[in-house]
Amino acid sequence: MTLAEHSLLLEADPNWMAMQATQAAKLAALKLQFRREQAELISDIQSVGLKIESVWDLVNTSMPYPTALPVLLNHLQRPYSANTREGIARALAVKAARPLAWDTLTSLARNGSLPGGVTEGIMAAICAMARPADVPCLIDLLADRSIGNTRCFLIANLRRSKRPEARQALIDNRHDPDLATEIDRRLGRNHKSVQG
């Protein structure tokens, strides 16, 4: 059976078509919900000269948006859904946001009570804006188990660092259940035999 024949067969099935219609309706309702929720955020970003329909438009662009960064930081701590807050955090994952957002993001990362997606967005932003001088802060975040498995985001930054304490932090945390697999992958399995 070809793909085209299979598609025709599915389209002739009323149950499959009803399921597709239900899924499309749920997706449309979800998009509308996010659009309503983000209305003020989108309006504030548009007021600084950027045309977007969702905060995720900023995450998926290569165009710089420095005028939006203060707006994003302002909205990050508002009571949006986890999806919207994650999008805001990921939109802050640019080096230009560092002077404005570093302290707030590292503080939020240590909060420990944010939903997973929000913490992932925050950790992605921290990693994107981190500088070599931030290695001690990254090591502290890596050791903070209250952050959970999103600490894995930090491993690549520490692995790239030329500072010996960065590599040592990875070795020291290689038995942490949230980090072990990613540390092994980044360092290679042979570090176990050398470091015990």
N, C-alpha and C positions, 0 to 999 in steps of 0.2 A: 504494500500500500504506500502510495506517495504521500508527501506532506499535504499536498493540495487535496487529495482524496480524504485524508484524515480530517482536515479542516471542514470539508463539506459534510462529512459524517457527524462531526461535533455540532455543526450549525443546524443539523436536522434533529438533534436531540433537544427536546423542550426543557428537560431538566438541566442540561448543561447551559443552555441559553439563559434560563432563569437564574442560575448560579452566577453567570457572567454579568447579568443585569444587576443583581444584588451587590456584587463586588464593585461594579462601576458606581453604583449609587452611594455605597459606603465611602469610596475614595473621593467622590465629589463632595460629600458632606464633610469629610475630614479636611479637604482643601478649603472649603468655605469656613469651617471652624478656625483653621489657622489664619486665614485671611482676616477674619473678624478680630481674632485675638491680637494679631500683629498690626492692626490698623494704626494705632498711635505711633508705634515704632516705625512703620513704613512712612507715615506722614512726617515724622521728625527727620528721618533720613532723607526724604525727598526735599525737605526744607533746606538742607545743606547741599543740594544740587545733584543728588543721585536718583536715578529712576530705577526703582526696584519694585517687584511684586511680593517678595518674600525675603526675609533675612538670609535665607539660603542662597539667594542670588549673589550675595557678596562672597559666600564661601566658595562658590563655583566660578569666580572671575579672576582673571590675572590683572585686571585694571586696578591701580591703586585708588584708595578711597580714604585719604587721611582726614577729610572733614567729617566722615561718619564715625570715626573712632570714639570721640567723646560721647556721641549719642549712644553707641553700642554699649560702652561701659556704664552709662547712666541707666540703660534699660536692663542690663544683665541681672541685677539683683531684684528686679520687680517680679511679682508673682505670676509669671507666665508658665505655660506647660513646660515639661522637661524638654520636649522637642524644640520649642522656640528658644529656650534658654541655651540649649546645646548649640543651636544655630548661631546665636549671638556670640557665644564663647568661641566657636570655630571661626567666626568672622573676625574675631580679635587675634587670630593666629597669624599675625604679620609682624615683622620686626618693627615697623613704624608705631605699633601700639605699645611697645615696651615702656617708654617713659611714663606713659599715662596709666597703664594697666598692670604692670608687673606685681606691685605690692598687693593690689586687690585680688589678682588671680591666685597668687601663692597663698594668700590668706584663705580664700574660698576653697582651694584644694585641700587645705588642712582641716576644713570644716567637718568633713567626715559624714555629713548627713544629707548631702545632695544626691539626687537620683543619678544612677550610673551614667546615663547619656550626658548629663550636664557636667559631671566630673571628667568624662572623656573629652568633651569639648574644651574644658579648662586646661586639662593636661596637654592637649594638642596645642593650645595657644602658648602655654608656658614653654613647651619644647621648641616651638617656632621662633619665639623671641629670645630664647636663652643665649647668653654670651659665654665665652670661656671663663670669665670671672664669676659666673653663676654656679660653677661646679659645686661649691660647698652647699648652696641652697638645694641643688638637684639631689645631692647625696642625702641631705636631711629629708627631702620629700620621699626619696626612694625607701628610706628606712621607716617611714611613718605608715605602719600597717593599717591605721584607721582609714587611709585613702583607698585601700583595696587593690584590686588587680589593675586599675588604671595606671598604677605606677609603672607598668610595663612600657608606657610611652617614653619614660625617661631613659630607658636602657640604651637606646640608640644614641642619644646625646652623650651619655657617659662613655659609651664604647668609642665614640669618635674623639673624645678628649685625649690630649697627650699627657694630661696630669696623672701621675701615678695613683693618687688617691681616688680618682674616678674608677680606674680598673680595680683597685682594691675594694671599693664599695660594691662593685658587681660580684666579686669573689665572695665577699662577706655575706652577701644576700642570696647566694646561689641555692640555699636550702629553703628559702621562703617559698611556700607553696604557690603564692600568687605570681612569683617571678622566675622560679627555677627553669621552666621550659624555655622562656625567652632568653634568659641569661645564658643557658647552655647553647642555644642557637647562635647567639651573638658572639660568645667567646670561643665556641667550639668545645667539644666534649673533652679534649685533652687537658683542659685546665684543671679538671678534677684530680688527675693523677699527679700533677705537679703541686697543687695546692692542698691536697688531702680532702 
